[in-house]
Amino acid sequence: MAAARTPTKTQAQGAEAYGAERLSAAVGELRAQGTRITDARVAILEVLSATDAHLSADDIAHAVNGLQPRVHRATVYRTLESLVTAGLVAHTHLGHGNAVYHLTTVPHAHCQCQRCETIIDVPRTLLRGVSSRLLEDYGFNLDTGHSALLGLCKRCAELGEMR
């Protein structure tokens, strides 16, 4: 198994700049919508801007506590929902677990491996044909970002074939 590589100082600075840029854009969007800029909103957006990971509400609440200890867990949950309503944050249901949250900077769909639980972000355009077909044949309008498509990732599929 390959050892995890530690990011270089330049890579870390680049990631911080990227997170700061995403945070600034999100706060700017809140202002453009006329939404109050609260400590809870900024802290949640800061947490989500710093990663491309899909985080549970509990993960976000824990991280927010490190940034803004006075923000109550219940406030984090309510604020997440308001950020979803504002279109800045999306929530997705993965397999049998809790919903996860991420910024909506790049709209995408999700595939989740049922064995290792890896989440793979895929362009929504990949599902355009399926969405069109569901609408034409069944009158069903698919929300491609709300739930994950379940299956096996390449690695787990290859491992499964070798057993």
N, C-alpha and C positions, 0 to 999 in steps of 0.2 A: 504494500500500500504506500502511495507517495505521501511524503510529509507535506503538511500545509505550509505554504510560503507566506512569510510576513511581508506585507506591502512595504515598498520603499517609502522614504520620506516624501519624495515627489508624488508618488501615487496617493499617499494619504492626504497630501495637500490638495491634489486634484479632486479627490472624493469630497473633502471638506468644502471646496469651492463649488462643486456641483450641488452639494446639499444646501449651501447658503443661497445659491441661485434659485433652486427649487423653492426654498422657504420664502424668499423674497417675492417670487412670482405668485405663490399661493396667498400670501398676505396681501399683495397687490390686488388679487382677484377678490378677496373679501372686501377690501376697501371699495373696489369698483361696484360691488353688489350692494354697498351701503351697510354692510354688516359690522357690528361692533368688534373691535380687535381686543379680545380678552386674553389674560394670561393663559387660560386653559386652551383656547384655540391656538395660540402661538406655540405653546409647548407641544401639543399634539402634532401640529404641522412640522415643528422642528424634529420630532422623533421620526415621523414618516418621511421627511425630506432627506434624512441622513442615511436612508437605506432603500434598497429595491426589494427587500424582503416583504413578505405578507405576514403581518403581525396580528395576533389576537388582541381583543380589547384588553385582556389582562396584561399582556406583554406591554401594550401601549401605556396602560395605567401605571405599571411598575416603572417604566422609563420616564414618564411624566413626573412621577413622584421624586425622581432624582433631579429633575430640572426645577420643578415647582412643588415643593412638599406641601404647600397649603391647598393645592388643588385636590379636592376629594375624588375618590374613585367613581362615585355616582355622577359627578360632574363630567368626568372623562367620557363615560358611556353616553350621556345626553349630548355632549359636545360632538362626539363622533357622529351621532345621527344627524346633527345639524350640519356638519361638514359634508355628509353624504347628500343631504337634501340640497346643499349649495353647489353640489357637483364637483367639489374639490377632492373628495375621498370616495373610494368605492369599497364596497364590502362584497366578499365572495364566499360562498359556502363550499367547503372542500370535504369530500367524502363524508365521514360520519362525525367530523370534528366541529368545533366552533367556527363561526364566521371569522374571516381575516380581513384586514383593512390595508389599503395602500393608496398612495396618491394617484390621481387620474391624469397625470401628465402625459402618459402614452396609453391610450385605450387599448386593452388587450383581452384576450380570452385565456383561460387556464386549463391546463391538462395536469392531472395529478397521478403519480404512480401509486397503485394500490399496494405495492410491496414496500418500497422505501420511502414513500410519501413525498418524494421530490415534486416540486411544483415547476412546471415549464410554462412560461408566458409565450403565447403565440398571437400573431396578428389577428384581429377580428375578421379581417378580410378572408382569412383561411376558411371561415365558416359561412361566408356569403352565400355559397351555393346551397348549403343545407338550410340556411335561414330563408332563402327565396323559395325553396321547395316546400318547406313547412307552411309558409304563408300561402302559397298557391294551392297546395293540395288539402290543407287542413284549416286554413284561416288562422294559423297560430303564429304569433309574432315572437320570435326567439330573442331573449335577453342574453347575449353571448358573454357578458361579463359577470353575471350573477352567480353562476355555478360552474364547477370544474367538470371537465370531461374526464372520466376515470379509465384507467388502463394500466399498461406497464411501460416504463421507460425503456430505452434501448438496452441499457446495462442489465436491468432486471429480466428483460425478455431473453437476453442472451444467456444469463445465468440459469434461467428456467429451462432452456433448451438443453443445457449441458447436464441436467439432473437425471 
